[in-house]
């Protein structure tokens, strides 16, 4: 139903309701008025009859009262009239004319109780009001009733019953109601016409607004509002048209700007405005994420932020994040929710074993059974996603679930997840470059081993933690015997060859947890992590013998070089790593002064000076 018809229908209902209420009220009041008027007439008639009968009694012509009563009965609207005597009066004066005994129960009740009674009898043709009024004896009347009747004060002497034809009152009421109904009907027609005439333009404007807003919800702001109104309605239409014109221009621009982002998002919504709102919210979240990680001072802190987003924003439960060094093809685990690895161990040594990294494409186990033969998650669905950071670095996100519906939901969120990676890409690349620059400042340019500056930072960070965690280190202080002779005889280039050879031997002879460091000149230092004294001695001897077996061809000369090595242990020899390094240096000094080409462990006797630490 149109709005205009609804309003007319509501107005009509209201007016009809008002007309029914008015007619009902008039009908009831008219009926009440007619009955009240007849009752009042009956009371007056009863008074006249009583006075007339009293006069007949006083004048001694009581036997002539029938003529008087007949004349009263001829009064307008009096249909019938009769007198009823009480038993006391009958006993004193007789039955009276026309057997003036009670004719029905109403007469008997009035004689007994002394209270007036009324009864209405009506049908479609007529309406009769029956009224019976008692005559009560009283000494206060003139003449005194008690002087003529053998009765007591307040005793009922008799009653008069009358029947009035009130059909005229009912007909008059019906005519009045009909006139009122006609007036109300005419008023209803006029009111509906006026309402339709004056409200229709406003209704049309509202329908225009409804249609325009409905189209606007679908992103269409091309609708224009029209109205014949000249008042505030015209201003509303004009202002809405201006607003829609501006919204159309703005929204077209927004859609164009968001189209690229929407192609990389999992957002799907039937309402473009809702879609835009969701996209802007996600853009805001991604922007806040990027602004946050831009202030993080390390790549690891950025990874922690991303792991938090995966857990809290996307509800990941089992996943792992890996970092791939493209040049070495080594893959390093950054985070995993539990110890259940996604891949076989060989993938960490050679990232090309990872199908996602090798093909640089998203891998879904739901596409094909055993799609990646290097994956160990054989009883659950999994997805692996590669993210290229730059030419040197890539990330791999792997996640799995035994619930296919859950893995599909996570896959659906991938476009949004990739937006976070894209936001972090430049920042990770920047932090990687900073790490490289910092790493280069902590490494020796010739050997690419860590330098003394790195050693200082490392000791500052780890010394107290090593004591608390009961971690021990063995320190090897290494020096090339008679190295100055090589530089003086064959030149510094030849000396660099010897230095680099020793650096390569050190890297080959120690574990990844150990730290070979160029301490200065021809001196090297090795920190062996969590190594027993016997193991440290074996490593030192291996380094010494391997280096001694090397031969160098400088011009026409073939030479060999040897090493002197001093060993000390933390915290066995001292609770300060710097002390232990000093003790290793004393042991090295002992090795040089006792024949060179040998390994010497620190003994307390070697420390003869004061405590300079």
Secondary structure, DSSP 8 states (H G I E B T S, - for coil): --HHHHHHHHHHHHHHHHHHHHHHHHHHHHHHHHHHHHHHHHHHHHHHHHHHHHHHHHTT-GGGHHHHHHHHHTSTTEEEEEEEE-HHHHHHH-STTTT-S--SHHHHHHHHH---EEEEEE-SS-EEEEEEEEEE--TTSSS-GGGTSS--TT-EEEEEEEEEE-HHHHHHHHHHHHHHHHHHHHHHHHHHHHHHHHHHHHHHHHHHHHHHHHHHTTT-----------SHHHHHHHHHHHHHHHHHHHHHHHHHHHHHHHHT-----S-HHHHHHHHHHHHHHHHHHHHHHTT-SSHHHHHHHHHHHHHHTT---SEEEEEEETTTTEEEEEEESSS--SB-THHHH-GGGSHHHHHTS-EETTTSTT--TTB---SSEEEEEEEE-SSSEEEEEEEEES-HHHHHHHHHTHHHHHHHHHHHHHHHHHHHHHHHHHHHHTB-TTT--B-HHHHHHHHHHHHHHHHHHT--EEEEEEEETTHHHHHHHH-HHHHHHHHHHHHHHHHHHS-TTSEEEEEETTEEEEEEET--HHHHHHHHHHHHHHHHT-EEEETTEEEE--EEEEEEEETTTBSSHHHHHHHHHHHHHHHHHTTSSSEEE--GGG--S----
